[in-house]
Amino acid sequence: MRARDYGIAIGAGEPGPENAITDVAGVSVGHATLIDGASVRTGVTVIMPSDEIWAAPVFAGSHRLNGNGEMTGLEWVRESGLLTSPVAITNTHSVGVVRDALIAHRSRGGSAGMSPWALPVVGETWDGVLNDLGGFHVRPEHVEQAIAAAAPGPVAEGNVGGGTGMICHGFKGGIGTASRRGTEDHGGYTVGVLVQANHGRRARLAINGAPVGQRIGADEVPLPGGPPGAGSIIAVVATDAPLLPHQCDRLAQRAGLGVARVGGVGEHTSGDLFLCFATGNTGMTVGEDEDQGPVTAPLAMLSDAYITRLFDAVVEATEEAIVNALLAAETMRGRDGNVAYALDGDRLLSVL
């Protein structure tokens, strides 16, 4: 179940057909979910900006709300303004193996039109309350499974992929997604957001302005353990608007406002990292060989007079993606018998 299944509409914008990041044409998402025994609760999620991303980069930008986390490859995104790889999200201790597996997958696919090296983007959040984090259960074959499963259309949410063992505002969290579609007089562009929500304190949880976390306290729904607010959130923003890298930075920054609307503040021990990529310019190359390819590339840029509507879309879609993660997630028991309880949709409606 998602927010709109309960009649909960976030903001005034109109969602795309799937209300997901895959409403941006060419974007696909795949998960590999690992649930085994009493203590394995983890996985990996892969976002493909396009099927040709290794050889046909897109403009991108990023933002850090709080930096107690990791997203590999961001230095090259900041330097070049380009995203040259899929985006993967997993648990904190599996970033390295997922990064290496993405490079291995690329190498097996041939190198025509590609750079001789790769700096893939892999983000993480900490699932150590429910998952045996130090067991290193995510392996290269699971990354391959997530890539093979990547598809357009509806996106599985909650306890799936990298979100399998995650906790959000003291409830079971995980993967969530949402989108907004602009009006034709502002270009008709689509913005989609996918989050791995593992952040926030119960008392601060707010949905559509209602103090949900204060109304549903630990005396009613027990907290799962661990320091309050010690988790993190990764948000990936996609749009088909023709944005330049500095404009992508600006959209990534607005994901933080969506996090704040649900009650996140970027706590000291939270890793809140946001990436935005824009598919509205095509035909670019990785630019490794100075004497090959065109000297210039024709580009389009959205006028900044119209960018505020995209800001609105990012804020609303991020907020709704977090709520969708909460409502799609199911109660999970994991390592050492720890339990993260789901946010019950009917109880949420009674609070609203």
N, C-alpha and C positions, 0 to 999 in steps of 0.2 A: 504494500500500500504506500502511496505517495501523498504529499500534501493535498493535491487537488482531488484525489480520491475521497478525501474527507471534506471537500468543499472549502479548503483553506487556500486562498489566493494570496500570493505575496506580491505586493506592489501593484502598479497599474499597467505594466507592460504585457504584451501578448506573447505567450510561448510559441515556439515552433511546433511542428507536428508531433515530434517525440518528446518535446520539453527536455532536451538532452544536448550535450555537446555535439552529438552526431547530426544535429540539425544543420551544422555548418558542412556544406557539401564537401565530400572527399574525406572527412574525418571518420575514423573507425576506432572502436575500443574493444579490447579483449582482456579477459581475466584468467588467471590460474589460481585456484583456491585450495589451500592445504589445511585439512582438518583431519587429525589422526590421533588416536589415543586420548589421553587426558590432558595433553599439554601442547600439542601442535595446533596453532590457530593463526595462520599467516597466509601469505601469498604474494602475488605480483599483478599489477594492472599496467597495460600498455596502451598508450594513445598514439595512433598513427595519424599525423597531419595529412598525409597522402600516401599512396602506395609507392611513390617515387622519392620520398623525402631524403634519402641518402644522397641522391644525385641532383635533386631539384629543391634547394632550400627555400624557406619562407622567412619573411621578416619576423623578428621577435624582440621581446623586451621582458624585463623582470622587475620584481620589487621584493624587498625584505621588510616585513613588519617587525619580527623579532628573529634573531639569527641563531637560536639554539637548535640548529638542524642542518641538513645537508641537501643540496641539489647540485649534482655534478654538472660540469660543462657550462656553468653560467658565466665564467670569465670570458669564454669565447663568444657567447651570446652577447655580452655587454660590449666586447671589443668590435665584433663584426656586424652586430645587429641581425644575425642570421641564426635560425634553428636548422641544423643539418642532420637531425636524427629523430627517431621516435622519442616519446617521453614515457618513462616507466616510473612507477611508484611502488614502493615495497616497505619492509620494516628497516629499522635503523642499521642493524648488523648485516643486512643483505645487499646494501648498496653496491659494494664491490663486485660481487658475483653477478648481479644483474647488469651492471655496466659492462663487465667483460663478456657476458653472454650476448649482449646487443652487438658488440663489436664482432664477435665470432659469427653471429647470424649474418651480419653485413658482409663479412669476408667470404662466407660460403656462397653468397649470392652474386659474386663477381665484382669487379671494380670499375666497370666502364662508366666514365663520367664522374667518378667519385674521387675525393681526396685520398691520398695514400695513408692518411691517418684519420682517426675518429675520436671525438670527445662527446659521447652521448650524454643526454640529460636524464638523470635518475634522481628522484626525490624520495624522501623517507619520513615516516613517523614511527613512534616507539610503541610497540605492542606487548611490552614485557609483563603487564599485569595478567594477561590471558594466555600469552604464548611463551614457549621456551625459546627466548630470544637468542640465547647463546648456543643453541643447538644447530644453528646454520642450516635450517631445513629447506630454504629456497635454493634450488639448484638450477644449472643452466637449462635443463630440460623443461623446467616450469616456465622459464622465459619464452622458450620456443612454443610451449602450449598457449601462452597468452597471445603471442604474435599470430599463431595459427587461428586462434579464436576471434581475432579482431574483425569486427564487422560494423557496418553502418546500422542505423535503426535503433530499436530500444536498447538501453544499457542496463544491465543488472546492477542493483544497488544494495547497500547494507553490508551484510557479512560476506563479501566476495572479494577476490583478488587481494590487493594490498590492504584493503579495509577489513579483512576477515577478523583480526583481533583488536580492532581499534575501539576507543571509548570517547564519547563526546558529551561534555557538560554533565558528566556523572551518569549518563545513560549509554547503552550500547550504540556505537557510532559506526563509521565505515565510509563506503563510497556513496556519493550522491551527485546528481547532475541536474541541470536545468538550462533553459535557453530563453531568449527573447528575440522577437522578430520586429524590425523597425518598419515604420510606415514608408510608403513610396516617396513621399515628399522629402524624406531624409535619407533616401538612397535604398531603402528596403533591405538593409543589411541585417544579418543574423549574428548574434553573440551567444555562444554556449560556454558553460562552465562545468568542470568536473572537480570535485573535492575529495580528498581523503581526510575525513574529519576525525580528529583524535585530540581535541583541545577543549579548553573551557572549564569553568567552575559551575556547579549546579546552581548556586544561588543567583548567578548572573544570567542564566538562560532566559531569553525573551523571544517570543514568537509573535509577529505582528503587534509588537509593543506590549504584549501581556507578560507579566512577570511569572512565567511558567515555572522556573526553577525555585522560586520562593513558595509557590502554591503546592508543588510536588516535592516536598523535602525528603531528607534521608530517613525520616521516621515513617514515611509512606513507601518509598522505593529506596532500598539501601544503596549506598555508594559502593563502587566496586573495589576500592582500595587504591593505594598509591597516593602521592601528593596531589591535592586538588589543583587543577589547572596546569599540571606538569606535562601535558601532551602537546601536540603540534597539529598544524593543518597545512596541507599542500593544496593549492588551487591552480588549475590550468584553465586559462581563458583562450577560446578560439573565436575568430571572426572571419567572415568573408569580405570585410571592408578593406579597401586598399590603404592600409596604414603603413607609415614608415616606422623604423625602429623606435624613435623617441615617442611616437604616439602609442606604440605597443607598451612601452614603459608606463605611460599614463593610464592605460586600461588596467594593467597588472596592479598598479597602485590602488585602484578603486575596489579590487577584490577585498582589501582590508576593511573597507567601509561595510561590505556585506557581512564580513566576520563580526564586526562591531555591532551591527544591528541585531545579531543573535546573542550578543553578550560577551564575545571574545574581546580581550584587551591586549593580546600579545604578551602574556605573562613572561617573567624573566626566564623561566625554564621551558618556554614554548618555541618551537621552530616554525614560523609562519612565513612560508616562501611561496611566491606567486610568479607564474610564467604566463605570458600572453604571446600567441602567434597569430599572424594575419595572412590569409591565403589569397588576398585580393590582387597581389602582384605575382605573376608567374614568369617563367622563362629565365630566371636567374641561375647562375652556376656557382659552384663552390669557390671559383676564382683562384685556383692553385697555380695554373700555368699562365704566365704573363703573356706569352706569345700565341695563345690559343683562344678561340672564341671571340665574340664581338668586343669592341673597345668600350661601348656603352650599352646600357640596358634601358629600354623605355619603361617608365614607371608612372603610376597614378598615385595621387595622394588625396585622401579625404580632406576637404576643407575643415579647418578647426571650428568654423562656424556651426558645423553639424556634429561635432564630436561629443557634446554633452549628452546627447541621446544614447550614445554608446556607453558613456559612464553610467547613466541610469540603468542600462541593461546589465552591465557587469555587477553592479551593486545588488539588483533584484535577483539575478540568476544565482549569484553566490549565496545570498541569503536562502533562497529556495532550495538550492542544492544541499545545504547543510540540513535544512528541515527534512528534505527527502531522505538523506542518509539516516537521520534519527528514526523516521517512521518506517523505512524499509528494513532496518536492522531488527534482528530477533535476539531475545535473551540468550546469552552464551555463558557456559561454564568452561573454565579453562585451567591453566596451570595452578597447582596448589589448591584447587577447588574454588578459586576466585570466580565470582559471577558478576557479569555486567548485564543489568536488566534493561529491556527495551522500554522506550517511551510508548505507552499505550495511546493509540490514536483517539479512542473514545474519551479517555481521561483528559487528553489534551483539549478536545472539543469542549468538555465541561469547564475547563479553565478559561478558554477563550470566550 
